Amino acid sequence: MGINNIHSLDLLLLNKDHPFWQKAIDFANNSSWSAGPFLANKMKAKDFLEWERVVVATIDNEIVGYCTFTKDDELPVEHNLSPFIGFVFVDEQHRGHRISEKMIDSASTYAKLLGFKNIYLMSSEKGLYEKYGFIKIGDYKTIFETVDQLFYKSI
């Protein structure tokens, strides 16, 4: 497995019945990002709507990244925006190959198939999601009492 062989990248849209579900739980739980275990617990609890998905990027059947496609994220529900891309993570040794962008594109294609016209994303990252076509709406208080940037993209 290696980053030079990025053409072997596969993107999988997982639901709770997918054979990679447990493998994705393990990967998220052991990822270097502090939000990984939170996602792993959400997956263990099968806390997803029927149409929501976890997108994983694999190289040679090994998971190298994930993101979620869900109805809600950390933006309070009174804003009435949906759906969201969340939990975007690529392991350190595979960064720099636009894997995040490919996962987001995969989730966006799925969202479009479901009839959505826009997707949203909350992040503290500066300058990353604009590269992928997202437009910053503004800074918003989250359900965790922090402030993050809210982005959207037409699909």
C-alpha positions as CSV (number, residue, x, y, z in Angstrom):
1,M,0.0,0.0,0.0
2,G,1.4,3.4,-0.9
3,I,0.6,6.9,-1.9
4,N,2.5,6.5,-5.2
5,N,-0.2,4.0,-6.1
6,I,-3.1,6.4,-5.6
7,H,-4.9,5.1,-8.7
8,S,-5.9,2.1,-6.5
9,L,-8.0,4.5,-4.4
10,D,-11.6,3.2,-3.9
11,L,-14.4,5.2,-2.3
12,L,-17.1,3.3,-0.5
13,L,-20.5,4.6,0.8
14,L,-21.1,2.6,4.0
15,N,-24.3,1.9,5.8
16,K,-24.6,-0.3,8.9
17,D,-24.9,-3.4,6.8
18,H,-21.8,-2.9,4.7
19,P,-19.0,-5.4,5.2
20,F,-16.5,-2.5,5.9
21,W,-18.6,-1.0,8.7
22,Q,-16.7,-2.6,11.6
23,K,-13.4,-2.0,9.8
24,A,-14.4,1.7,9.6
25,I,-15.3,1.8,13.2
26,D,-11.9,0.4,14.1
27,F,-10.1,2.9,11.9
28,A,-12.0,5.9,13.2
29,N,-11.5,4.7,16.8
30,N,-7.7,4.4,16.3
31,S,-7.3,7.5,14.1
32,S,-5.0,10.3,15.3
33,W,-7.9,12.8,15.3
34,S,-9.7,13.3,18.6
35,A,-13.1,13.2,16.8
36,G,-12.4,9.7,15.5
37,P,-13.6,7.8,18.6
38,F,-16.8,10.0,18.7
39,L,-17.6,8.9,15.2
40,A,-16.7,5.3,16.1
41,N,-19.2,5.3,19.0
42,K,-21.9,6.8,16.7
43,M,-21.2,4.0,14.2
44,K,-21.3,1.3,17.0
45,A,-24.6,2.7,18.1
46,K,-25.8,2.7,14.5
47,D,-26.9,6.3,15.0
48,F,-27.6,7.0,11.4
49,L,-30.7,7.5,9.4
50,E,-31.4,5.0,6.6
51,W,-30.1,7.4,3.9
52,E,-27.0,8.7,5.8
53,R,-23.6,7.3,4.9
54,V,-20.0,7.0,6.1
55,V,-17.7,7.5,3.1
56,V,-14.4,5.7,3.3
57,A,-11.4,5.9,1.1
58,T,-9.4,2.7,0.7
59,I,-6.1,1.8,-0.9
60,D,-5.6,-1.9,-1.4
61,N,-8.7,-2.6,0.8
62,E,-7.1,-0.6,3.7
63,I,-9.0,2.4,5.0
64,V,-7.0,5.7,4.7
65,G,-9.8,8.2,5.3
66,Y,-13.4,8.9,6.1
67,C,-16.1,11.4,6.1
68,T,-19.8,11.4,6.9
69,F,-22.9,12.4,4.9
70,T,-25.7,13.1,7.4
71,K,-28.8,15.1,7.9
72,D,-27.3,17.2,10.8
73,D,-23.9,18.1,12.1
74,E,-22.7,20.5,14.8
75,L,-24.9,23.4,13.5
76,P,-27.9,23.8,15.8
77,V,-31.1,22.4,14.1
78,E,-32.9,25.8,14.3
79,H,-30.9,26.9,11.3
80,N,-32.8,24.2,9.3
81,L,-29.9,23.4,6.9
82,S,-29.3,19.9,5.6
83,P,-27.4,17.7,4.5
84,F,-23.9,17.9,5.9
85,I,-20.5,16.5,5.1
86,G,-18.7,15.9,8.4
87,F,-15.8,14.1,10.2
88,V,-13.5,14.6,7.2
89,F,-10.2,12.8,8.0
90,V,-7.3,11.4,6.0
91,D,-4.5,9.6,7.8
92,E,-1.3,11.6,7.8
93,Q,0.7,9.4,5.4
94,H,-1.9,9.7,2.7
95,R,-2.5,13.5,2.8
96,G,-1.7,15.7,-0.1
97,H,-3.4,13.6,-2.7
98,R,-6.8,15.3,-2.5
99,I,-8.4,12.2,-1.0
100,S,-10.6,14.5,1.1
101,E,-11.9,16.1,-2.1
102,K,-12.6,12.7,-3.6
103,M,-14.6,11.6,-0.6
104,I,-16.5,14.9,-0.5
105,D,-17.2,14.5,-4.3
106,S,-18.5,11.0,-3.7
107,A,-20.8,12.1,-0.9
108,S,-21.9,15.1,-3.1
109,T,-22.8,12.7,-6.0
110,Y,-24.8,10.6,-3.6
111,A,-26.6,13.7,-2.3
112,K,-27.5,14.8,-5.8
113,L,-28.9,11.3,-6.5
114,L,-31.1,11.8,-3.4
115,G,-32.4,15.1,-4.8
116,F,-30.4,17.6,-2.7
117,K,-29.4,20.8,-4.3
118,N,-26.8,22.0,-1.7
119,I,-24.5,20.4,0.8
120,Y,-23.2,22.0,4.0
121,L,-20.0,21.6,6.0
122,M,-18.8,23.0,9.4
123,S,-15.1,23.4,10.0
124,S,-12.4,25.4,11.7
125,E,-10.0,24.8,8.8
126,K,-9.1,27.9,7.0
127,G,-8.7,27.8,3.2
128,L,-9.2,24.1,2.7
129,Y,-12.8,23.7,1.7
130,E,-12.8,26.7,-0.6
131,K,-10.4,24.7,-2.8
132,Y,-13.2,22.2,-3.2
133,G,-15.8,24.7,-4.3
134,F,-17.4,25.5,-0.9
135,I,-18.4,29.0,-0.1
136,K,-18.2,30.3,3.4
137,I,-21.5,31.6,4.8
138,G,-20.1,32.8,8.1
139,D,-19.1,31.9,11.6
140,Y,-21.7,30.1,13.7
141,K,-22.1,28.8,17.2
142,T,-22.1,25.0,17.3
143,I,-24.1,22.6,19.5
144,F,-20.8,22.3,21.5
145,E,-20.8,26.0,22.3
146,T,-17.8,26.6,20.1
147,V,-17.7,28.7,16.9
148,D,-17.0,27.1,13.5
149,Q,-17.2,28.3,9.9
150,L,-20.3,27.2,7.9
151,F,-19.8,26.4,4.2
152,Y,-22.1,25.4,1.4
153,K,-21.8,24.1,-2.1
154,S,-24.4,23.8,-4.8
155,I,-24.4,20.3,-6.4
